[in-house]
Amino acid sequence: MKLFKSLAVVAALAAFAGSAQAQVRITEVSPWSSSAGNSPYAADWFELTNTGSTMVNLAGWSMDDDSAVAGIAPLSGVASLGAGQSAVFIDTAVAGDAAKIASFKATWFGTNVPTNFLIGTYTGTGVGLSTGGDQVNVFDNSNTLQAKVIFGAVTNAKGPTLDNAAGLNGVTISTLSIVGTNGAFSAVNDPLEIGSPGSIAAVPEPETYAMLLAGLALIGGIARRRKAA
């Protein structure tokens, strides 16, 4: 009976962890592709991933570079992110620029665009990402900072994106995408571009690990007491 109760506790803890608040992370950045000479679609971009277990509504969300001012560049084109979903946001002069979006898709996927691929845009003055070092800051509809990455100078004029599959937040990232790692591949129509736009496994929430570890520790403690008795 005691073991049954302990298992019930673990199940409750796991359920609580599964209902934890959604978390959004910036999981990939391409700060060098705004020039037509660097990429056919001529637009910087970043990838946003919901690493939590519940859907997040992106209405009213925005981004900025290192000036970190909420509302400067609204996100558009992707209404929400489900648990584990990723979406690409590209820099455009006009929100929802269909030509830019089509060019991005054709460059990376050719005619085989994944059915679940999500892409939106961000539009604002002075938010172009600098290859000399910059930041991506993402804010929710209450202007609260939800995700941030910092990066130093990017020496490649064309090539790998910055890979943040680990879901690091508020820190400097420098890992470059490698074909075959974290889903990265060479763009179909521009093979020197390497990345994994729109595709990444969700990073488990810290709360999930904490709750499950607490449950396992509880079972271990009960088992030891029963053995001692």
Disulfide bonds with the S-S distance in Angstrom:
none
